[in-house]
Amino acid sequence: RYRRALDDCLKRRIPRAQKEFQEIMDSNPEIPLVENCRYWISQCRYSAKDYPAAAAGFQTVLDDTRFAHKDDDASIMLGITFFQMSRLPEALDQLHRFVESFPKSEYRGKVEQWIERISLIKSRG
């Protein structure tokens, strides 16, 4: 079920993917896969340009202390989502938090590029 939901999400069958992820979470609320489902529901919302809902979803991934395996992904996406909503100070704060929280992350270079890009935009505005 999870692979099917993920495939639907990646192929932009957004409503179907969200429904499948939600059903997985509802039927198995205590398994670590719940964090993945929350993350991918948020990613679906981001893809649909529902940035406020995506940001709220990425935040729930970070707030759920039971699991941490999608925290780095959610942290990056929260920062990028803030950027998409033109909330540049919050985007920078979130991406700086990422660098502090995940100093050895494989995504560090990507995040530093985002920080540089947003800082440049912010300094012009």
C-alpha positions in Angstrom: 0.0 0.0 0.0 2.8 2.4 0.9 4.6 1.9 -2.4 1.4 2.4 -4.3 0.7 5.6 -2.4 4.2 6.9 -3.0 4.0 6.0 -6.7 0.7 8.0 -6.9 2.3 10.9 -5.2 5.3 11.0 -7.5 3.1 10.7 -10.5 1.0 13.7 -9.2 -2.1 11.7 -8.5 -2.4 13.9 -5.4 -5.9 13.2 -4.0 -5.5 9.4 -4.4 -2.0 9.5 -2.8 -3.2 11.5 0.1 -6.1 9.2 0.7 -3.9 6.1 0.6 -1.3 7.7 3.0 -4.1 8.7 5.4 -5.5 5.2 5.4 -2.1 3.7 6.2 -1.7 6.2 9.1 -5.3 5.5 10.4 -4.8 1.8 10.4 -1.3 1.8 11.9 -0.9 5.0 13.9 2.1 3.8 16.0 4.5 2.5 13.2 7.4 4.5 12.0 5.9 4.6 8.5 3.5 7.1 9.9 6.3 9.8 9.6 6.8 8.9 6.0 3.1 9.1 5.3 2.9 12.5 7.0 5.9 13.7 5.0 4.6 12.5 1.7 1.1 14.0 2.3 2.9 17.3 2.9 4.9 16.8 -0.3 1.7 16.2 -2.2 0.3 19.4 -0.8 3.5 21.2 -1.8 3.2 19.8 -5.3 -0.4 21.0 -5.5 0.9 24.5 -4.4 -1.1 24.4 -1.2 1.8 25.9 0.6 0.1 26.7 3.9 -1.1 23.1 4.3 2.3 21.8 3.2 4.1 23.9 5.8 1.7 22.8 8.5 2.3 19.2 7.5 6.1 19.4 7.4 5.9 21.0 10.9 3.9 18.0 12.2 6.7 15.7 11.0 9.2 17.8 13.0 7.0 18.0 16.0 6.3 14.3 16.4 9.2 13.2 18.6 8.4 9.5 18.3 10.2 9.3 15.0 13.0 11.2 13.4 13.9 9.6 10.1 12.2 12.2 7.9 13.1 15.2 10.0 15.9 16.4 7.8 13.7 16.1 4.7 10.8 17.9 6.4 13.1 20.6 7.8 14.4 21.4 4.3 11.0 21.4 2.8 9.6 23.6 5.5 12.2 26.2 4.7 11.5 25.9 0.9 7.8 26.1 1.5 8.2 29.3 3.6 10.2 30.7 0.6 7.4 29.8 -1.8 5.0 31.7 0.5 7.4 34.8 0.4 8.1 34.3 4.1 11.8 34.9 3.6 12.9 35.5 7.2 11.2 32.3 8.3 12.7 30.4 5.4 16.2 31.5 6.4 15.6 30.7 10.1 14.3 27.3 9.2 17.2 26.5 6.8 19.8 27.8 9.4 18.1 25.5 12.0 18.6 22.6 9.5 22.3 23.4 9.2 22.6 23.4 13.0 20.5 20.3 13.6 21.9 18.2 10.7 25.5 19.3 10.3 26.6 16.1 8.5 23.5 15.8 6.3 24.0 14.8 2.7 21.7 17.8 1.9 23.9 20.4 3.6 25.2 21.7 0.2 21.7 22.1 -1.2 20.5 23.9 1.9 23.5 26.3 1.9 22.6 27.1 -1.8 19.1 27.9 -0.7 20.4 30.1 2.2 22.6 32.0 -0.2 19.8 32.4 -2.8 17.2 33.6 -0.2 19.8 35.9 1.5 20.5 37.5 -1.9 16.8 38.0 -2.6 16.2 39.4 0.8 19.1 41.9 0.6 17.6 43.3 -2.7 14.1 43.7 -1.3 
